[in-house]
Amino acid sequence: MTDFTHLDKDGRVRMVDVGDKIESKRIAVVGGKIFMATDTLDRIMDEKVKKGNVLEAARIAGVMAAKKTSDLIPMCHPLNITHARVDFNFDTENHAIDIEAEVSLVGKTGVEMEALTAVSVAALTIYDMCKSYDRAMRISNIYLKSKSGGKSGTYTAK
């Protein structure tokens, strides 16, 4: 059981002690995608969704989610995030929106969970704002694109 960092020697869940770790600049970039009907994508692109500007609402929700990740994921440390961004790109060929979040700080633990949460909540916000048009939207492909900082160094998805 001791191979899992969130379990103690008796198999009980615990928060990892990062007190002795060295602070470093840590950055995580996460990508994701939400697929939808062509008409739904057109409404978003033309800002014709009755609930308002979908992408700006999703951007705000994503940043807020990054800041609240420790309230949602039980063993995440509360972090003093110094930067969070959420961006969108239209994929008209696949009737989808690509979502990317970048989160950073100078600290003792990484920000992967915060960036993953930002993308997830941004996608959920898009779904929520457009569900009256398209209940078949699909959120997928949420993954860590890259991370840097800390003892484990740099990671880039292949």
C-alpha positions in Angstrom: 0.0 0.0 0.0 2.9 2.4 0.6 3.4 2.8 -3.2 0.3 5.1 -3.2 1.3 8.5 -1.8 -2.2 9.3 -0.6 -2.3 6.2 1.7 -0.4 5.7 4.9 1.3 2.4 5.9 -2.1 1.0 7.1 -3.9 1.9 3.9 -5.7 5.0 5.3 -6.2 8.0 3.1 -4.1 11.0 3.9 -3.0 14.3 2.4 0.6 14.1 1.2 2.9 16.2 3.4 4.7 18.6 1.0 6.2 20.7 3.9 9.8 19.6 3.1 9.6 20.1 -0.6 11.4 22.9 -2.3 9.4 25.7 -3.9 9.6 26.0 -7.7 7.7 27.6 -10.5 5.1 25.0 -11.5 3.0 25.2 -14.7 0.3 22.8 -16.0 -1.4 22.9 -19.3 -4.5 20.8 -20.0 -6.6 20.3 -23.1 -10.1 19.0 -23.6 -12.9 19.0 -26.2 -16.7 19.3 -26.3 -18.5 18.0 -29.4 -21.9 19.3 -30.4 -24.3 19.6 -33.3 -23.4 22.0 -36.0 -26.3 24.4 -35.2 -25.1 24.6 -31.5 -21.6 25.4 -32.5 -22.9 28.1 -34.9 -25.0 29.6 -32.2 -22.0 29.8 -29.9 -19.7 31.2 -32.6 -22.4 33.9 -33.5 -23.1 34.6 -29.9 -26.8 33.7 -30.4 -27.2 31.6 -27.3 -30.1 32.9 -25.2 -28.3 32.5 -21.9 -25.5 34.9 -23.0 -21.9 34.7 -24.1 -21.1 31.0 -23.6 -17.3 31.2 -23.9 -16.8 34.1 -21.5 -19.1 32.4 -19.0 -17.1 29.2 -19.4 -13.8 31.1 -19.1 -14.8 32.6 -15.8 -16.2 29.3 -14.6 -12.9 27.5 -15.5 -10.7 30.1 -13.7 -13.0 30.0 -10.6 -12.9 26.1 -10.7 -9.1 26.2 -10.7 -9.1 28.3 -7.6 -11.5 26.0 -5.8 -10.0 22.6 -6.8 -9.1 21.7 -3.2 -12.8 22.2 -2.2 -13.7 19.5 -4.8 -10.9 17.0 -4.8 -10.5 15.6 -1.3 -6.7 15.3 -1.1 -5.7 18.3 -3.1 -3.8 21.0 -1.3 -5.3 24.5 -1.2 -3.0 26.5 -3.4 -2.1 30.2 -3.9 -2.4 30.1 -7.7 -0.6 33.0 -9.3 -2.1 32.6 -12.9 -4.9 30.8 -14.6 -6.1 31.1 -18.1 -8.8 29.3 -20.1 -8.9 29.6 -23.9 -11.1 28.2 -26.6 -10.7 27.3 -30.3 -13.4 26.4 -32.7 -13.0 23.1 -34.5 -15.7 23.5 -37.2 -14.6 20.4 -39.1 -15.5 18.2 -36.0 -18.3 20.4 -34.7 -16.4 21.0 -31.5 -14.7 23.4 -29.2 -11.1 22.8 -28.0 -10.6 24.0 -24.5 -7.1 24.7 -23.0 -6.3 25.8 -19.5 -2.9 26.8 -18.1 -2.4 27.2 -14.3 0.8 28.3 -12.5 2.3 29.2 -9.2 5.5 29.2 -7.2 5.0 26.5 -4.7 5.7 23.0 -3.2 3.1 21.0 -5.2 1.9 21.0 -8.8 -1.2 22.5 -10.4 -2.2 19.6 -12.7 -5.5 19.0 -10.8 -6.3 22.7 -11.0 -5.8 22.8 -14.7 -7.8 19.6 -15.2 -10.6 21.0 -13.1 -10.6 24.3 -15.1 -11.1 22.5 -18.4 -13.7 20.2 -17.0 -15.8 23.0 -15.5 -15.4 25.1 -18.6 -16.8 22.2 -20.7 -19.6 21.6 -18.2 -20.5 25.3 -18.4 -20.7 25.2 -22.2 -22.9 22.1 -21.8 -25.2 23.9 -19.3 -25.6 27.0 -21.3 -26.4 25.1 -24.5 -28.3 22.0 -23.3 -31.6 23.4 -24.4 -30.4 23.2 -28.0 -28.4 20.0 -27.8 -28.5 17.4 -25.1 -26.2 15.1 -27.1 -23.1 17.2 -26.6 -20.1 15.1 -25.5 -17.2 16.2 -23.3 -14.0 14.2 -24.0 -10.3 14.1 -24.4 -9.4 15.9 -21.2 -5.7 15.3 -20.6 -2.5 16.8 -19.3 -0.7 18.3 -22.2 2.4 19.4 -20.3 3.7 20.2 -16.8 6.9 21.7 -15.5 8.5 22.3 -12.2 9.1 20.3 -9.1 11.2 17.2 -8.5 9.7 15.2 -11.4 10.6 18.0 -13.9 9.0 18.5 -17.3 6.4 16.3 -18.9 4.9 16.8 -22.4 2.2 14.5 -23.8 3.1 12.7 -26.9 
